[in-house]
Amino acid sequence: MKIDILSLFPEMFAPLEHSILGKAKEKGLLDIHYHNFRDYAEKARHVDDEPYGGGQGMLLRAQPIFDTIETIDVNKPRVILLDPAGRTFDQSYAEELAQENELIFICGHYEGYDERIKTLVTDEISLGDFVLTGGELAAMTIIDATVRLIPEVIGKEASHQEDSFSSGLLEYPQYTRPYDFRGMTVPDVLMSGHHENIRKWRLEQALRKTYERRPDLLETYSLSEEEEAILSKIKGE
């Protein structure tokens, strides 16, 4: 996957050079390019200006953004604008973006954008109902969530297929050595070696956690007969 990032602060993206994403770059699975759009500003390197009609704050000017994107060699990429008014990012959105070969991220600052910038954009994305000082942190979050879904980025595909939200349910509890840690022991079923009992326990735990913490997810989740029976039992408790 090729990713181009437009930002006034490219140095903020150092975390993308490490861990899983850093290894993806080493394997040739990920190619990231950073573009400081201040370098393309015609007006004394100014990237912002006062809004027409008055108002608080400054807006990003269209010219630096347009000129920067025109220097990028891409073929019909998804162009993502980080915007609090955009579609809320979630796991299904990450899975959708992971199918793309090329992505461009536009990271803004100040009070907003000249509306004409949005003629370049295919996706306006928000992380939630809050405002950040810039789009860099949001871009990094989206890139991390997306790139880890690309085949071969994570060693075992099942590792992310069983993640919370990928299955539609929150993930079941997990344990590792030692068996007894400060009096807290691993559930006996996980030590039994009985694969079917372990599967049922994990399914019940995933349904229980989802029902208790994120019942809204169950409104759109298609329950199997087995899951309906388990959920009915949980609700009865």
C-alpha positions, 0 to 999 in steps of 0.5 A: 500500500502506498500512503501519502500524507499532507501535513505541516508537521511531518516529524510527528509521524515518527511512530509509523517508522516503528513496531508493526508498521515499521516492519511492514515498510521493511517487507515492502508492504507499505510505502509512506511519503510525507509532504509539508504543504507549506513548501508549496504555499505561494503567498510568503509560505502562508498556508492559512488566511482569515475567513471571508465574511468574518469569524474566529480563527484562520482557515487553511487555504486551498492553493497549497493543498491543491498544488501539493496533491498535483505533485503526487504520482498516484492513480485514483487514490482515496483522498482522506480529509480528517474532519470532526464533521466526517463519517466516524471511523470504525473497524469496518471502515478500516477493513474497507480502506485496507483493500485500497492500493493508494491513500492520501491523508490531508491533515489540517490545523486552525479553525478549518478548511477552505471549502473548495479543498473538499472537491479533492476529497473522497472521504471525510473521516472523524475519530469521534465527537471531539476536536483535536489540534490537528489531523496528525494524530487522527491520521496515525490512528487510521493508518495503524488500524488499516495497515495491520489488516493488510495480508502478511503485515501481521504474522497470523491472519487470525490474529486480527480476525478475532479482534474486538469489532472484527467479529462484530463482538468484543473479544473474549478474555485471554490468559497466559503463564503463569497459571496462578498469579497472586491468587488469580488463576486461569479458568479451568476450561482453558486448561482442559484441552477440550477444544469444543468447550473452549470455543463455547466458553470464549463465545459466551464470554464475548457475548457477555462482554458485548452485552454488558459493555457495548449492547449497541453492537448487538443491535446490528449483529446477526446472532446464530441459534447458538448465540441466541440461546447463550445471550438469552441465558446471559440476560436471564442472569 
